[in-house]
Amino acid sequence: MDKIVIDGLCPLKGKVKVSGAKNSSLPLIAACLISPSKFILKNIPRVIDVHTMIKLLVALGSKIEWLSEDTLSIDSTNVKKWRAPYQMVSKMRASVCVLGPLLTRFKKAEVSYPGGCIIGTRPIDLHLKGLMRLGADIQLKDGYVVANAKELNGASIYLAGNFGSTVLGTANIMMASVFAKGDTTIEGAACEPEVVDLGNLLIKMGAKIQGLGSPTITVTGVKELHGAEHTIISDRIEAGTYLISGIISRGEVEVEDIDPKLLTVFIDKLIECGVEVTYTGRGIKVKAGKDLKSLEITTLPYPGFPTDLQAQMTAFLTTVPGISFIHEKIYPDRFMHVAELLRMGAKIMREGPTTMIQGGELKGAPVMASDLRASAALVLAGLAAKGRTEVNRVYHIDRGYPKIDEKLASLGAKIKRVKE
Ligand code: UD1
């Protein structure tokens, strides 16, 4: 597997363009299974997870081709299969979001039950509860979720769990209910912009949906949907990661093609920390101020602080004087990056879902990427560390960040990818 080698303490400067959102692309590609039609999706990032989702749709019978660097043509006219096999789902948990579309289209679906992953057990009980409320019979057979429905009927469904709303659960139930008879009301729905993006594609396809972006979404069943063209929103997590690259290296970085409203709480925290933030019209520019202050952050469902920026923010706070606290309220075990940051000289103590971070200096070291966002955090730490950092197993980072080494190099980072 490739590794990324970084020589740190080089302030980054310049502009970087944000790609399309990976977390939008996956459910939106899956949504193209619902109708035997043709779709054009623009602003799709070329990352491993997107390629995995494309392979899954092709295995089910869709015809897919890249029309340009970031535009996909998807023809789902001849989809005849409704089984998502273990070999594919085990590569990427988000494959579970084909469950709703397949059930909607065929009134049956078989999807390998996704296993746990490095950031926790990650159950899908809420997805299944929602489908059952719509009238589906759900069985677990040989490691597969087997869903069958004579017909799907609108229902009132409370979809939040112990850790708040569910993003892909809301996506699955929205997609499963587009043809359900009557109204489906999802209470405790995820408000994430990626869910809104999916809803907007479904509306373009002919679905009737109200309340997107709020905790109450109502879907009124229609008889059929048709093809559509849609541009995916920008990746707020990628944008946040590059903004942190600017401040952790004590440089000045502008991210382009991002709506600042997608990052309100993140920007709010940067300002509280003493970072100079400027809205440039096309995006956001940051410059680390002289007196940075420690922070207390709690991750929460949108519009709260995103768990997907927790690891990167931890890396930054290891360089900020004073004592910071991070409370992880969505994935209480999402701290794989901590042990690796300790190898770089970070001072972090963990007590359950909370970390206490004492700001100081980082030193380069060989470290191991464990999951997507943890890997990004290690690359960011490498930018701020004295000496050389080698981030091994960067496969994880390639799942969600298009060309991260090239984008950081364009900002002046001393970074290279070493093929192994
Ligand atoms: C999505 C994102 C992921 C992000 C996460 C939380 C995609 C492809 N992935 O994942 O990057 O970190 O949202 O913002 O969009 N839960 C249950 N039962 C369920 C479903 C979830 O208890 O049936 C729990 C989870 O374990 C977690 C919390 O709910 O504690 C939120 O998870 P969820 O929003 O479902 O995450 P994903 O949609 O899988």
Residues whose N, C-alpha, C, O or C-beta is under 5 A from the ligand:
A	BS01	UD1	N23 L26 A94 R122 P123 I124 D125 L126 H127 G161 F163 G164 S165 T166 V167 L168 G169 T307 D308 I330 Y331
